């Protein structure tokens, strides 16, 4: 692959620019050591680069035949050459044409087998991440309608005609289904939690620091949601419509059951813990489907996957405001407490690896919880301006 003549200022490229660049697309579809080395610097310098890579890879991954992908690439090349041949005054028009071709095929080949007008939920979730700088829970029902929920514990109910957002059993907002987009997004910041009832009756407890993407109404063939974070879910049985929980690198398929999914994209560890029923898990790590039985946990760390029996209460107690830890590292516990309370917590290296056993009441203040931890492991803590520092205490 020729590279010397292809160098451009890719640092300032947008998502659309990458999808209209022949060299970029060819590098992703047919990578070489030389091209991988060339693109390495842009992985960190341009956030749009990773989005464009995911887009091209998603097109090529289990969704299209190889010849179909190359047809799309060929059409993009033709469109780009057409754009470059035009004079400057036609630049905007031809760019729009090229982008439209990309978007057309991108959407077309992400339709599900049962529908010709439904976009893949993982693709939508990866390409529609809201930029939210707020301490309030945010419900995105469409591009133009965002509901802010200041309560620490919010509840949202979908029924056949509307969406009801409640606080202390008093209706605060009621939204018509005509006002919503195909996919809704619920953003739970650190320090907040939410309870969601979907239109099919499925109930979801959503932990702090979680993003949930879901349709306001499920189609006839399946029910599918996307989660970046942690949820406990009680799936309403419907044997004609399997329920699928998607994460960035995992797929959990069920018919009717109760289980916990912990899959923060920023964490190196992903877990699925089953309370009742059964689930099938497929992931980018393992090509084989893994079937969980009740009281079993699927745990993926890096490239390693294990399945083991567990005490289910240790992993779902957070929905009751409790945290049960059994031989957990202190730094892991503090990460969860930081999300739950919405406070920054630092820990020194010597204290980070301490193993803890015990029960923490999350209904207490963070100060009280950390004081209890002092009796479990040899640590001390200080706080200043809502930043907590944990140190080892010999």
Helices and strands as residue ranges (DSSP letters): G 4-6, G 10-12, H 15-19, H 22-29, H 33-39, H 42-45, H 47-60, H 66-85, G 88-90, H 91-108, H 121-127, E 137-140, E 146-149, E 153-158, E 162-167, E 170-176, G 177-179, E 183-188, E 193-197, E 203-206, E 210-215, E 222-234, E 242-246, E 250-254, E 258-263, E 269-276, E 279-283, E 290-292, E 296-301, E 304-309, H 313-316, G 317-320, E 322-329, H 330-341, E 344-347, H 349-352, E 355-361, H 366-376, E 379-384, E 387-392
